[in-house]
Amino acid sequence: MYNKLTKVAPIALSAAEINKKLAEIPSWLVVNNVLTRDIRFKDYETTWAFLNQVAMRSHLWGHHPTITTTYSQVKLELTTHSLENKVSDIDLKLAKRYERYVNLYEKN
Ligand SMILES: C[C@H](O)[C@H](O)[C@H]1CNC2=NC(N)=NC(=O)C2=N1
C-alpha cells in the first residue's frame, strides 16, 4: 500500500479566524504576522527526537517551518511563503500537530 498525495492550496486567514484557532494552542503566538512557538527540552537528544518528528511531518505535508535551535532550545516559526508570508490554514494545522509532539517529550 502507498499514499498518493494531493496538492491543496493554502487559505490565508483573517485575524479573527487566526485568534479563534490560536485558542486551541495557547503556547503559540503570532508575532509580526509569524506563528511562533518557543520550547526548551530536557536535553539535546530529546530536542532532536522532537525535531525529527517536526521535519518528517513538514515533509509529508509539503509545508516547512523556520527552525532555530541551540542545544535544548527550539524556536518554530510558520508563515506561508506562497501567500506573501501570511499565516494560513496549513500553518495552524501544522502548529496543532507539532504541539502533539511537544507533549510527548520532557521539558526543562
Ligand atoms: C514546492 C513546495 O511544495 C512549496 O514551495 C512549499 C514548500 N514549503 C513551504 N513552506 C512554507 N512555510 N510555505 C510555503 O509556501 C511552502 N511552499
The ligand as an SDF file (V2000), in Angstrom:
LIG
                    3D

 17 18  0  0  0  0  0  0  0  0999 V2000
    7.0770   23.2990   -3.9730 C   0  0  0  0  0  0  0  0  0  0  0  0
    6.8930   23.2960   -2.4560 C   0  0  0  0  0  0  0  0  0  0  0  0
    5.8750   22.3860   -2.1080 O   0  0  0  0  0  0  0  0  0  0  0  0
    6.4440   24.6720   -1.9970 C   0  0  0  0  0  0  0  0  0  0  0  0
    7.4700   25.6030   -2.3030 O   0  0  0  0  0  0  0  0  0  0  0  0
    6.1760   24.6780   -0.4710 C   0  0  0  0  0  0  0  0  0  0  0  0
    7.3770   24.2130    0.3230 C   0  0  0  0  0  0  0  0  0  0  0  0
    7.2390   24.5350    1.7420 N   0  0  0  0  0  0  0  0  0  0  0  0
    6.5930   25.6540    2.1330 C   0  0  0  0  0  0  0  0  0  0  0  0
    6.6510   26.0790    3.4030 N   0  0  0  0  0  0  0  0  0  0  0  0
    6.0660   27.2400    3.7950 C   0  0  0  0  0  0  0  0  0  0  0  0
    6.1600   27.6260    5.0790 N   0  0  0  0  0  0  0  0  0  0  0  0
    5.4160   27.9830    2.9110 N   0  0  0  0  0  0  0  0  0  0  0  0
    5.2640   27.6550    1.6170 C   0  0  0  0  0  0  0  0  0  0  0  0
    4.6300   28.3830    0.8240 O   0  0  0  0  0  0  0  0  0  0  0  0
    5.8560   26.4190    1.1660 C   0  0  0  0  0  0  0  0  0  0  0  0
    5.7560   26.0040   -0.0870 N   0  0  0  0  0  0  0  0  0  0  0  0
  1  2  1  0
  2  3  1  0
  2  4  1  0
  4  5  1  0
  4  6  1  0
  6  7  1  0
  6 17  1  0
  7  8  1  0
  8  9  1  0
  9 10  2  0
  9 16  1  0
 10 11  1  0
 11 12  1  0
 11 13  2  0
 13 14  1  0
 14 15  2  0
 14 16  1  0
 16 17  2  0
M  END
$$$$
